[in-house]
Amino acid sequence: MGVYPAPLCAAYGQYYQAYFATQGRRAYPRCIYVGGEFPLLQYVLLVTLVN
């Protein structure tokens, strides 16, 4: 979904969790560290959906 700084990644994860909850689905967001010179800028957001 994109590469974000850690706090923004966590915020997006909570947003997606709340959004999918309104549709009766459970979302499990995870921020995956992908490395780089700037650790705070190198997280990828993955959202797993469960019906």
C-alpha positions as CSV (number, residue, x, y, z in Angstrom):
1,M,0.0,0.0,0.0
2,G,3.0,2.3,0.4
3,V,6.0,3.1,2.5
4,Y,5.3,5.3,5.5
5,P,7.0,6.5,8.7
6,A,6.2,4.4,11.7
7,P,3.6,6.6,13.4
8,L,1.7,7.2,10.1
9,C,1.8,3.5,9.4
10,A,0.2,2.7,12.7
11,A,-2.4,5.4,12.2
12,Y,-3.3,4.1,8.7
13,G,-3.5,0.6,10.2
14,Q,-6.1,1.7,12.8
15,Y,-8.0,3.6,10.1
16,Y,-8.3,0.5,7.9
17,Q,-9.2,-1.7,11.0
18,A,-12.1,0.7,11.8
19,Y,-13.2,1.1,8.2
20,F,-13.5,-2.7,7.6
21,A,-15.2,-3.1,11.0
22,T,-18.1,-1.0,9.7
23,Q,-18.5,-3.6,6.9
24,G,-18.5,-6.5,9.4
25,R,-15.0,-7.6,8.5
26,R,-11.9,-8.0,10.7
27,A,-8.7,-6.4,9.5
28,Y,-5.3,-7.1,11.0
29,P,-2.9,-4.3,10.0
30,R,0.9,-4.9,10.4
31,C,3.7,-2.5,9.8
32,I,6.7,-4.3,8.3
33,Y,10.1,-2.7,8.6
34,V,11.8,-2.8,5.2
35,G,15.2,-1.3,6.1
36,G,17.1,1.6,4.6
37,E,19.1,4.6,5.8
38,F,16.1,6.2,7.6
39,P,14.5,3.6,9.8
40,L,11.4,5.8,10.6
41,L,10.6,6.2,6.9
42,Q,10.8,2.5,5.8
43,Y,7.6,0.7,6.9
44,V,5.2,-1.0,4.7
45,L,1.6,-1.4,5.7
46,L,0.0,-4.8,5.2
47,V,-3.6,-5.4,6.0
48,T,-5.0,-8.9,6.3
49,L,-8.7,-9.3,6.0
50,V,-10.8,-12.0,7.6
51,N,-14.5,-12.4,6.7
